[in-house]
Structure formats: structure tokens, C-alpha cells
């Protein structure tokens, strides 16, 4: 009998804004977003959500649906991500979309 390993959520632990898993300026809103935690292994799920810090006129922490963040993330020009987890932008974006 072989044991099946459960997939690991690489962004499951909460982080502070200064040590975010990733940050980018949302191309839809112009707000700076900091990814602080992912609640699930597969971000492609319909109600997948991330815990974020958003710098806007009303800066705040909160949960956001990945599908809503994706719209402003995919074309972001200033994406910064944790290179110890994702080796390049493509890998991060695949993970963020739920396909990697």
C-alpha cells in the first residue's frame, strides 16, 4: 500500500506586511496589495481567498477572493514575490491562478 501525500499550501502561514508572500499594484484599482496568507492549496477554486493588506485611501487588512485579485494581478508591472517559494513570475502566476 502506498501512502498519498496531501498537497502543501506554500502560503498557509500568516505573515506581516513587511514579509509578504507577494506584493503588486492592482492594475484595476491602482492600490498596492500585499499577500499575507492563502487559505487553500488550490487557488483556482471558486471561492478561494487570500488574507491581504491593501494600501488605498482606506488601507486595511482583510480577506479577498483570488478571482477578484487576479484581474489586477496578472498584468501588474511591479509584482514582487518570495523567490524562495516561486522561482519566477510565471510559476507565481500559475500558483495564484490555481494551475501550478
Contact map, one row per residue, 1 for C-alpha under 8 A:
1110000000000000000000000000000000000000000000000000000000000000000000000000000000000000000000000000
1111000000000000000000000000000000000000000000000000000000000000000000000000000000000000000000000000
1111100000000000000000000000000000000000000000000000000000000000000000000000000000000000000000000000
0111110000000000000000000000000000000000000000000000000000000000000000000000000000000000000000000000
0011111000000000000000000000000000000000000000000000000000000000000000000000000000000000000000000000
0001111100000000000000000000000000000000000000000000000000000000000000000000000000000000000000000000
0000111110000000000000000000000000000000100000000000000000000000000000000000000000000000000000000000
0000011111000000000000000000000000000000100000000000000000000000000000000000000000000000000000000000
0000001111110000000000000000000000000111100000000000000000000000000000000000000000000000000000000000
0000000111110000000000000000000000000000100000000000000000000000000000000000000000001000000000000000
0000000011111100000010000000000000011110000000000000000000000000000000000000000000000000000000000000
0000000011111100000000000000000000001111000000000000000000000000000000000000000000000000000000000000
0000000000111110000000000000000000001100000000000000000000000000000000000000000000000000000000000000
0000000000111111000000000000000000011000000000000000000000000000000000000000000000000000000000000000
0000000000001111101110000000000000011000000000000000000000000000000000000000000000000000000000000000
0000000000000111111100000000000000010000000000000000000000000000000000000000000000000000000000000000
0000000000000011111100000000000001110000000000000000100000000000000000000000000000000000000000000000
0000000000000001111100000000000000000000000000000000000000000000000000000000000000000000000000000000
0000000000000011111110000000000000000000000000000000000000000000000000000000000000000000000000000000
0000000000000011111111100000000001110000000000000000000000000000000000000000000011000000000000000000
0000000000100010001111100000000001111000000000000000000000000000000000000000000011000000000000000000
0000000000000000000111110000000001110000000000000000000000000000000000000000001111000000000000000000
0000000000000000000111111000000111100000000000000000000000000000000000000000011110000000000000000000
0000000000000000000001111100000111000000000000000000000000000000000000001001111100000000000000000000
0000000000000000000000111110011110000000000000000000000000000000000000011001111000000000000000000000
0000000000000000000000011111111110000000000000000000000000000000000010011001000000000000000000000000
0000000000000000000000001111111000000000000000000000000000000000000000111011000000000000000000000000
0000000000000000000000000111110000000000000000000000000000000000000000110000000000000000000000000000
0000000000000000000000000111111000000000000000000000000000000000000000010000000000000000000000000000
0000000000000000000000001111111100000000000000000000000000000000000000000000000000000000000000000000
0000000000000000000000001110111110000000000000000000011100000000000000000000000000000000000000000000
0000000000000000000000111100011111000000000000000000011100000000000000000000000000000000000000000000
0000000000000000000000111100001111100000000000000001111000000000000000000000000000000000000000000000
0000000000000000100111110000000111110000000000000001110000000000000000000000000000000000000000000000
0000000000000000100111100000000011111100000000000111100000000000000000000000000000000000000000000000
0000000000100111100111000000000001111100000000000111100000000000000000000000000000000000000000000000
0000000000111110000010000000000000111110000000000111000000000000000000000000000000000000000000000000
0000000010111000000000000000000000111111100000001110000000000000000000000000000000000000000000000000
0000000010110000000000000000000000001111100000011110000000000000000000000000000000000000000000000000
0000000010010000000000000000000000000111111000011000000000000000000000000000000000000000000000000000
0000001111000000000000000000000000000111111000000000000000000000000000000000000000000000000000000000
0000000000000000000000000000000000000001111110010000000000000000000000000000000000000000000000100110
0000000000000000000000000000000000000001111110011000000000000000010000000000000000000000000000111100
0000000000000000000000000000000000000000011111010000000000000000011000000000000000000000000000011110
0000000000000000000000000000000000000000011111110000000000000000000000000000000000000000000000000100
0000000000000000000000000000000000000000000111110000000000000000001000000000000000000000000000000000
0000000000000000000000000000000000000000000011111000000000000000111000000000000000000000000000000000
0000000000000000000000000000000000000011011111111100000000000000111000000000000000000000000000000000
0000000000000000000000000000000000000111001000111110000000000011110000000000000000000000000000000000
0000000000000000000000000000000000111110000000011111000000000011110000000000000000000000000000000000
0000000000000000000000000000000000111110000000001111100000001111000000000000000000000000000000000000
0000000000000000000000000000000011111000000000000111110000001111000000000000000000000000000000000000
0000000000000000100000000000000011110000000000000011111000111100000000000000000000000000000000000000
0000000000000000000000000000001111000000000000000001111100111000000000000000000000000000000000000000
0000000000000000000000000000001110000000000000000000111111110000000000000000000000000000000000000000
0000000000000000000000000000001100000000000000000000011111100000000000000000000000000000000000000000
0000000000000000000000000000000000000000000000000000001111100000000000000000000000000000000000000000
0000000000000000000000000000000000000000000000000000001111110000000000000000000000000000000000000000
0000000000000000000000000000000000000000000000000000111111111000000000000000000000000000000000000000
0000000000000000000000000000000000000000000000000000111001111100000000000000000000000000000000000000
0000000000000000000000000000000000000000000000000011110000111110000000000000000000000000000000000000
0000000000000000000000000000000000000000000000000011100000011111000000000000000000000000000000000000
0000000000000000000000000000000000000000000000001111000000001111100000000000000000000000000000000000
0000000000000000000000000000000000000000000000001111000000000111110110000000000000000000000000000000
0000000000000000000000000000000000000000000000111100000000000011111110000000000000000000000000000000
0000000000000000000000000000000000000000001100111100000000000001111111000000000000000000000000011000
0000000000000000000000000000000000000000000101110000000000000000111111100000000000000000000000000000
0000000000000000000000000000000000000000000000000000000000000001111111110000000000000000000000000000
0000000000000000000000000100000000000000000000000000000000000001111111111000000000000000000000000000
0000000000000000000000000000000000000000000000000000000000000000011111111100000000000000000000011000
0000000000000000000000000011000000000000000000000000000000000000001111111100000000000000000000000000
0000000000000000000000001111100000000000000000000000000000000000000111111111000000000000000000000000
0000000000000000000000011110000000000000000000000000000000000000000011111111001000000000000000000000
0000000000000000000000000000000000000000000000000000000000000000000001111111000000000000000010000000
0000000000000000000000000010000000000000000000000000000000000000000000011111100000000000000000000000
0000000000000000000000011110000000000000000000000000000000000000000000011111111000000000000000000000
0000000000000000000000011000000000000000000000000000000000000000000000000011111000000000000000000000
0000000000000000000000111000000000000000000000000000000000000000000000000001111100000000000000000000
0000000000000000000001111000000000000000000000000000000000000000000000001001111110000000100000000000
0000000000000000000001110000000000000000000000000000000000000000000000000000011111000000000000000000
0000000000000000000111100000000000000000000000000000000000000000000000000000001111100100100100000000
0000000000000000000111000000000000000000000000000000000000000000000000000000000111111100000000000000
0000000000000000000000000000000000000000000000000000000000000000000000000000000011111111000000000000
0000000000000000000000000000000000000000000000000000000000000000000000000000000001111110000000000000
0000000001000000000000000000000000000000000000000000000000000000000000000000000001111110000000000000
0000000000000000000000000000000000000000000000000000000000000000000000000000000011111111101100000000
0000000000000000000000000000000000000000000000000000000000000000000000000000000000111111101100000000
0000000000000000000000000000000000000000000000000000000000000000000000000000000000100111111100000000
0000000000000000000000000000000000000000000000000000000000000000000000000000001010000111111110000000
0000000000000000000000000000000000000000000000000000000000000000000000000000000000000001111111000000
0000000000000000000000000000000000000000000000000000000000000000000000000000000000000111111111100001
0000000000000000000000000000000000000000000000000000000000000000000000000000000010000111111111110000
0000000000000000000000000000000000000000000000000000000000000000000000000100000000000000111111111000
0000000000000000000000000000000000000000000000000000000000000000000000000000000000000000011111111111
0000000000000000000000000000000000000000011000000000000000000000000000000000000000000000001111111111
0000000000000000000000000000000000000000001100000000000000000000010001000000000000000000000111111111
0000000000000000000000000000000000000000001100000000000000000000010001000000000000000000000011111111
0000000000000000000000000000000000000000011110000000000000000000000000000000000000000000000001111111
0000000000000000000000000000000000000000010100000000000000000000000000000000000000000000000001111111
0000000000000000000000000000000000000000000000000000000000000000000000000000000000000000001001111111
